[in-house]
């Protein structure tokens, strides 16, 4: 589909008050415009990332720990805030 076809479908969906479909078509149009050549892009599975999902300015959707990372032990609640010194 070309950008003109998607624009026409988006306008038809907006007139029919199907704003969810119009939003998806608008996003596909913007992805096609940003990508360059229309024939090389398949926007079927593309989803826009939400800004700030993992922090401001990141494009990472899920945090992945580095290789070899081991989750630290939880501290013992019975021994926290105890010291041998008198206060």
Secondary structure, 3 states (H helix, E strand, C coil): CCHHHHHHHHHHHHHCCCHHHHHHHHHHHHHHHHHCCHHHCCHHHCCCCCCCCCCCCCCCCCCCCCCCCCCCCCCCCCCCCCCCCCC
